Each structure stands twice: as C-alpha cells, then as structure tokens.
C-alpha cells in the first residue's frame, strides 16, 4: 500500500522512504528525477497520467477561438436535433391524406419522437463519458439520419411511427452537448457558453415551423423528412471535420499513447489501466440511468424547477399546433403561419442578450461574497425573478389578442415574443442553478430538467389542438390560453419560493444535504464542484475530486486499484 503524503516533493531522502514503503527499487539517479506524485500514482510498472501532468493540453486550455469554433458547430448540431422535433408538424396534412389516418393520429408521430427523445438523452450520456463525446455524437447523428429514411420512404403510417420512435431515441441532445461545455470551461467561466447552447436548443424548435411553412405550401410532405436528412448530414460532416474530442479522460488517454511512442513507455491514461468490466459495469450504468428520474420525484428543487421548465417548453410545441388555428382567422397562408414563429425567436434572442449583464452581476456578487450561500446559489435566479413573469403575461396577452379580426395580428405576436423571453430565461436559469446547487449531482438534476421538457412537450403535442378547439365555445382560443395562464402563475410563484427559501429546501433535500455535509467536512474539492454535464454517468471523474487541492485529488484517486471501487465510494454514486 502506498504511503500517503501531504505535498509534492523531489527530496531524495523522502523519495527513498516512500520507495522503501512501496517496494520500489529505482536507482538513485532515477529517484532524483521522480516526484512523490509519480511514485504514489504508479500501478506496478505503470504511471497513470493525471490532469496536472497535461492540463495545458486539455480542453480548458484551448484558445478562445478554438473553443467557440467547437461551440458554433455544436450550436448547429443542437439546432439540427431540435429542428427535427418540430418540422414534422408541417407534414401532418400530407401524412393524413396519403395514409388515410386522422390528423390526431398523424400527430402521434410528433409525440412519440419527443417522448423517446426524453429517454434517449439519458441513455446516450453515460457512453459519452466512457467513449468520448465525438464518437457518441457521430453515432447519434448517424442513427438519426438513418431513421429519417424509412419515414421519408414510408409505404404506410406504421413505418412513419417506427422511424420517428427510433429517431427520437437515437438523439443524444443536450445531455452530451452541454457536457462539452463542462469539458471546455471551468464552472466559474461557463455561464456564457451554457447560455449559447441553451439558445441553440430553444431556437431549433422554432426554426422547424419557419422552414416548414414553405415545405407545406410548395412541396410534398416527404420533403420535410428529406430536408431534415440533408440538414442532419451537413451538421454531421461539419462535426466530423471541425470538432475534436473534448472529453478530458479520452484526451488524457491519447496524450499517454503519444508519450509512449516518444519513449515514455510507463505512462498510461486513466482508462487504459482499467479492464473492460471496470469501465462498463452494467450496475453502474443502471444506477446512473435511474438517478435522474429518482431525483425528479424526491428532490423538491429539481421537481419544481423541472416542471416549470418543462411546462414552458411544452407551450412552444402546443403553440406549433395552435398557431395555425389562431392565424387562420387572419387568412394567413402556411408560409405566413410559419414566419409568425419568428416572433418567438425574437423573444429568444432578446432573452439571450439580456443574460449578459445578469451573468456579469452574478460573477461580481459571487466573488465579493464567497462565503454567502445565497450569493453562490440563489443569486443565479435573480434575473429570472424579472423574466419568469413574462410567461403568464405573455399567455394572458396572447389569449385575448388571438380572437381574430378586427384585432390586428401583431398584438398576439408581441405576446408570443414575451412567452419566448420567459421560455429561454426559465431554461437557462434553472439549468445554471441546478449545476451550482447539486455539484457532483448536477448531471442527474439537470437530466431531470431535460427529461421533463421533452416528455411534457411530447405528451401535450397530441391534445393541443383539441384543447384549443373544444374549450369555451366561441371563445375557445381565448379560454384555452387563459387556462394555461392560470397554471403558469402557480409555477412562476415557485421561482420566488426557491429564491428566498432555497437554503431551507436544500437542507430538506437528501442529495443536496449530503453534498453540503461533505463540503463542510472538507471531503469534497471545490475546484470543480459542478458541471454542465447533463445526464453524465459519473458527472466526470474529474468533477467530484476528493481533497483540498489538485495535488490532493491525485493522491486520493485510484491508480493501483480499481476506479470502479472509487466510484462506489464516491458521493457521486
């Protein structure tokens, strides 16, 4: 068993003492060149590479232009994925007519895609931790593109449903793309990057109907699927050509291989010293897959914020169904109805830019009050206090400006933009808060958030049109949106409850309380207390370090033994 030390040293006498205890017999000349860290982290004849040994080569040290080039491609990937969820709605009429099914039955294709997408995000994420972001995203996009083919060539409606179901579950989505933000930025610097990725997620959802309006008016319905395939193929090629691997452990493995080729034959990466069974334990995978769902129902903060975020996102997909009803009153063509979604996009852009000063304010507050819990956690929700009310305001305004002539259509679009502001702000702020509040558990916490958004959006897609047509008689559009307004008021109130009583709620949260106790005991490193790694298997092995410094983290990581055992003993399990 290796002798534990408190600091890195090159003192020959101390090195000799450690070598004697560990059974090492290097010549004195080699001793003088060997640090205590290397001795302690040697597994037999192997020395396992640590982050400190190659930090300058990891994603955190990529130049800014390279980081933002990567993120721009990821932006396109995320837009493509969400584009696929919404463009299908413009093919409903053609599908219904060609296959002789009702419009409600045709909408099931949109529903099943979103519901399976909710589960797919959670299923893909663990593998991106083990095998790397790039191969998993490439495989995900390849499968999504493949499953476009049976839908585009479908001889019957059953084939459409099967293709949509498998296409949805093939989507890796935000679980991996947000994880890449954690690979490239430290937690204190990643808010701008998270805001950018969130914008791509919500923006892609409204791009679908904008393009879909032209498809519906001028092309056969199958072109909606071909366009998805063309866009998906383009983004996959862009990702393949311009996005390198960003996953820290995979980069370290590659660095170790290069060093061995250059003569440093004892250096190995963190994954290279593990057996297949240790890396791909089905028990560990199942634990991780189940955790987001368990936290969703047992953690009050996760449940409340996920429902708020999920309901807001579901509204957008309900709008996709209701806009045709609303703007048909003004005799809008399919193209004009599609372009009306630009109002929501304007709201997204406004909300995205509005977060820039809010992030700067939050950074200043956290730096000036490092020991203040409210400043470190709840202050991230400060801007949401002002933007969350846009949800009920937008809904009630949309409700009573959507009655058709003699009212002008611009009024309803203004309120649709206000709903867009709220939707973006809610998604961004809830993700940011959960990342901070749950630390190593942030992957599971935010995984529940993403699951709620996609699942609720999918479930509410089918009843959306009957909801807007069968409630309230002649005022059915107004009363339907008014009901949504009433629900949104209740959910928005929860933002203020969490902002003021967040510390109390965290104390009643089993996961958050365990994390708080560990921090108090000094058992959890604060260097990277949380990540944006959505749905990750172990939140990144570098994110839940034990000890008080990077050197301490290396002394407490498992090298000579099994990293799987380390996982079982970690708070992140």
N, C-alpha and C positions, 0 to 999 in steps of 0.2 A: 504494500500500500504506500502510495506516495506521501512524503512528508509535506504538510501544508505550510505555506509561507505567507507573509503579510505584504511583501513588496517584491518588486523585481530587482534582482541584483546580479552583478557579474563578479562578485568577490570569490576568488578561487577557493579559499578555505570553506566558505559557506557552501559553495557548489560541491566540494568534495564530501561534505557532511550529507548533503542531500543525495549524492550519488551512492554513498555507502548505505543509506537507509533504503534506497530504491533498487539496490543491486546493480547499478550501472558501473561500468569499468572503462570509461573513456580515458585515453591518455591525457596527461596534464595539459598538453598543448591544446587539445580539443576542449578541455574543461574551461580554459581561459576564454574560449570563443563561444561558450554555451551559456545562455541565460537560464535562470531558475525556471522561468516560464516554459522554456523548451523542454527542460528535464521533466517537469511535472506533467507536461502535456504530451509526453511520449508514450505510445502504446506499443510496447515491445521495441522493435526497430523502427517504428513509425512515429513521425512528429505530425500532429494534426494542426493544420493551418487555422489560425484564429483571425477574427476581424482586424485586430490591431496589426497583425502581420501584413495585411494587404488593404487597409482601409482606403488608401488613396486610389485603389483600383476598383472599388465598389461603386454602385450607382449613386451613392450620396456625394461622391466627388466628381461625378460627370460635370463638364462645363454646362452653364445655364442653357446655351443654345442647343446642346445635345438633349438635355432633359426636356426642353419644351418642344423640340422636334419629335421626340418619342411621344410626348403627351398629345401633340397635334394628331399624330397617326392614331393614337388610342381614342382621341376625340371622334375621328371618323369611324373607327370600329364600333364605338358605343352608339353613335348616331345610326349606323347601319343596323345594329341589333334592334334598336327601338323603332326604327323605320319599318322593319318587318312586322312589328306588332300592330301597326295602325293602317298601313297601306291596304291590307286585306279588306278593310271595310268598304272600300270603293269598288270591290269586285262582287259585293253581295248580290246586286241585281242580276248580273250576268250568271252567277252560280245558281241562283234561284230559278232563273228562266231555263238554263240549259239542262239542269238535272231534275227539274220538276219538284223542288223542295220549297218550303215556305221561307220567307225572309228570316223568321226566327230560327229555323233550323240552320240556315246559312250562317247566321251569327255565331253558332256554336264553334265554327272554325276559328273565330277570333278569341272566343272564350277559352277553348282548350289550349291554344297557343300560349296565352298569358298564364294560365294555371300551371301548365307544365314548365314554363319559363321560371316560375316562382321556385319550383323544386330543382330545376336544372342548375340554377345559380349556386345552390347549396351543395349539389353533388359534384360540381366541377372544381370548386375552390380547393379542397384538400389536395387534389392532384397537382394543382399549380404550385403548391408548397413543396411537394416532393420531386416533381419532374421539371419544374421551371414554368415561368409564365408563357414564354414564347411557344413551346410545343403544344401546350394546352390550348392557348388561344387559336393557334393554327388548326388544331384538330377540331375545336369547337366550330370555327368558321367554315371549315371544310364540310363538316356534317350538316350544318345549317344550309349551306349551298346545295349539297346533295339532295336534301329533303325538299328543296324548292322544286326539283324536277318532277316528282310524282304529282305534286299539286298542279304545276303548270301543264302537265300532260294527262291529267286525271280523266279516266273514262267514265267515272261515276263519283258521286258525292262521298262515298265511304273512303275512297282513295284520298280525297281532299282532307278529310278529318285525320286520317292516319299520318299523312305527310305533315300536317300542321302540328299534331301531337309530338311527333319525333323531332320536328324542327324546333319546337319550344324547349324540349328537354335538352337539346343539344347546345343551347345558348349558355355561355359562361357568364356573360354580362358583368355587372358591377362588382361581383364577388372577386373577379380577377383584375379588372381594370383599376378599381380603387386600391387593390393590393399593390399594384405597380407604383402608385403614389407613395406608399409606405416604403417601397424599395429605393426611391429616388430622393425623398426628403425626410429629414428628421421631424418629429412631431411638432416642434415649435415653429417649423417653417412651412408646413404642408397645407395650411388653410387655403392659400390661393390656388394651389393645384387641385385640391378637393373641390373647390368652387367651380373650377373649369370642367372637371369630369362630371359633376352634377349637372352643369349646363348642357353638356352633350347628351346626357341621359334624358332629361325632360324635353330638350329641343328636338331630338329624334322622333319623339312621339307625335309632335305636331307637323313635322316635315312630311310624314306619310300622307295625311289628308290633303296637304297643299299640292303635292305631286299627283296624288290620287284623283283629284278633281279633273285634271287633264286626261288621265287614263280613262276615267269613267265616261267622259264626254266624247273622246275621239278614238279610243282604242278598244279592242276586245278585252274582256275581263282577264284573260290569261296573261296579258301583258303586265298586269300588276305583279304577277309572280316572276315573269322574266326580268322586269326592272329590278326586283329585289335580288335576283340572282346576279345580274350584271353589277349592281352596286356592291353586293357582298363579295363577288370575285375580285373587284377592283380593290376594295379595302384589304382583302386577304393578301393580295400581291404587294400592296404598299407596306403592310405589316411585315411580311416576309423579307422585303428588301431593306427596310429602313429602321426596324426596331430590333435592337439587340436583346439578349437575355438580361433581365434586371434582378431576378431573384438572387439574394445575397449568397445563400448556400450553394447554389449552382455555379455562380461566378467563382466562388472560392474553390470549388472542385476543379474548374477549368484552369484557374491560376496554379493550383497544385500540380496538375498534369504538365503544364508548361515548365514549371520549375524542375520537375523530374527529368524532362527532356534536356534541360540545360545543366544537368549534373547533380541537382539536389535531390537525390533518389529517396530520401527518407520522408519527404514532405507529402502529406496526403490531405485531401479535402474532407470536410465534416461528413459527407455522405459516403465517401469511399471506404471508411473504416467500419461501415455497418453492413450487416447481412441483409438479404432481401426480406427476411421475416421481420427484422427490426424496423426496416423502413416502411413496410407495407402491412402492418398489423391490422387485420380486419376489425378487431376490437377497438383500436384507437380511431379508426375511420368512423365506425358506428357511433362512438361517443361524440365525436365532433359533429356528425350529421344530425344527431338528436338534440344537441345542446341549444342551437338557436330556437328550436320550437319549444323547448322546456323553459328557456328564459322568457320567451314571448308570453307565456301564461303565468309565470311565477314572479317576474320582476315588474313591480308597478311602473317604474320609469320606462322600461322597454315597452310594456304593453300600451301605456298611454301615448307615448310619442310615436310608436309604430302605427297605432290606429289613426292618430292624427295625420301622419304622413301617408298612410295607405288610403285613407278616405279622400284626401286631397288629390292623390294620383288617380284614384278611381273616377273622380269627377271629370278628368280630362277625357277618359275613354267613354264616359257617359255623354260628354259633350260631342264626341265624334258621331254618336248616334243621334243626338238631339239637334245639332246644328242644321241638319237637312230639314227637319221639321220647322225650326224657327225661321230660317231664311227662305224657305219655300213661300212663306207669306208675302215676301217682297219679290217673288218670282226670280230668285237667284238661280242661275244655271249651276250644274255640277262644278264647273271651274270657279265660279264666284263663291260657291259654298266652301270649296277647298281653300281659296285665298282668304276667306274670313278667319281661318285659323292663324293667320299672320298676327291677328290681334293678341292671341295668347303668346305667340313668340315674342312680340314686342314687350309683353309683361315679363317674360323670362329674361330678356336682355336687360331691362331696367333693373330687375331684382339682382341680377349677377353683378352689375356695376355698383349697385347700392351697397353690396357687401364689402367692397374695397375699403372705404373709410371705417366700416364696422370692424373689420379684421384688424386694421391698424390700431383702433381704440382698444380692442381686446388684448392685443400684444402688449401695449403700453401698460394696461391695467395689471396683466399677469406679471410683468417684470417689476412693477412698482410694489406689488403685494404678493410676494412669493409664498407667504405662509397663510394667506387668506383663502379658505376653501371656496367661498363664494366667487372670488375673483378668478380662481383657477378653473372652476367648473361652470357655475350658473351664468357667469358673465358672457359665456358663449351664446347664450339665449337672448342677450339684451336686445339685439336688433329684431329678433322675432317678436318681441313684445309689441313692436310697432307695425310689423308686416303681417303677422298672423291674422289680425282683424280684417285684413283685405279679403280673406276667404268669405266670411259671412257678408261683408259689404258688397263684394262682387256678385255673390249669389243672389242676394235680395234685389240688387240693382238689375242684374240680368233678368231675373224673374219678371219684373214689372216693366221692362223695356223690350220684351220679346213677344209682345202681343200682335205685332204686325202694324200695317198702316192704320191710322195716319201717323203713328210714331215713326221717326226716322231710324233706320237700321244702325246708324253709327252709335247710338246710345248703348245698345246691347254689346257692341264690340268694345266699347270703353270699359264696361264692367267685366267682359271676358278677359281683357288685359289685366284688370285688377286681380281676378282669380289667378291668372298666370303668375303675378308677382307673389301671391301667397303660396302657390304650389312650389315654386322654386325655393323660396325662403324657408318653408317648412322642411323640405327635404334636406337642404344644406345645413340648417341649424341643428336639426335632430341628429344627423349623421355626425356632425362636429362634436356635439355634446356627448353622445354615446361613446365616441372614440376616447374622449378625455375621461369620462366618468367610470368607464369599465376597464381601462388599461388593457391587461392581457386578455380580458374577456370581450374586448371591443368587437372582435370578429363575429362572435356569436350574437352580441347585442345588435349590431348593425345588420347582421344577417336576418334577424327577425324583422327589422325595419324593411329591408328589401323584399322579404317574403310577403309581408303584409301589403306592400304597394302593388306587387304583381298579382297576388292572389285575389285581393279585393277588386282590383281593376278587371280581372278576368271574370270573376263571379258576377259582377254588376253589368258586364257588357250585354248579356242576353236580356235581362229585364229592363234595360234602359229605355228602349222605345215604348214598350207597353206602359212603363211608369210615366213617361211624358205624354202619352196619348189617352190614358184611361182614368186619370185622376182629375177631378174638379170640373167635369163637364166642359162648358165653353171656354173656361179659363184654365184648361188642363196644363198648358205650358207654364203659366204663372204659378199655379198652386204646386206643381211638381217641384219647381226650383225653390219655392218657399219652404217646402218640407226639407229640402237639402240645406237651406239656410238655417233652419232650426237645429238640425243635427250638428252643423258646423259650429254654431255658437257654443254648444256643450263641449265640443272638442277643443276649441280655441281657449276656453277657460282653463283647460288643463295646462296650457303653456304657462300661465301666470302662477298656477299652483306649484308647478315644478320649479319655476324661477325663484319663488320665495321660500318654498319648503323642500327644495332639493336635498339639502343635507339630512333632513329628517327622513325623507323617503329612502335615501341611500343607506341609512342605518337599519332600515327595515328590509333592505334587500340582501338576501343571503350572499350573492356573489359580490356585490359592491362592498358589503361589510367585511367579508373575508379579505378582500383586496386592501381595504383600509387598515385592518389589523396587521397585515403583512408589512405595509408601509410603515406603520408605527413601530414595528419591531425591527425595522431596518433590513427586512429579509427580501425586499424587492427593489431592484435597481430602478432609479428614476430617470436614467439616461434616455431610455426609450420606453416610457410607461405605457404607451398605447400606439396603435397604428390604425391606418385606414384599411386594413387588410380584411376585407369583407369575406365572411364565411371561411376563413382560413382554418386549416386543420389544427395548427398549434400556434396561431397568431404570429408566427415566425419565431423560430428558435432563438433568434437574437433579440426578440422584443420583450421577453419575460426573464431577463437575466437576474441572477441571484447574487447579491453582494452590493457593495457600495461604489464600485468603480469598474471600468472596463477590465482592468487587470484582475480585480476580484471576480468578475464574471468568468474569466478564463479559468481561474483556479477552481471555480465551482462547477464548470461544465464537465460533461462526462467524456473522457477520451479513452482511457484504458479499458473502461467497461462498456456498458450498453447505454446508448442515448434513449432507447425506449424506456429504460428504467428511470432515466431522468425525467421523462415526460410524466410517468406515473406519479412522481414525487413533486411535480410542479403544480403551482396554483392554477396554471392554465388548463389543467385537466379536471 
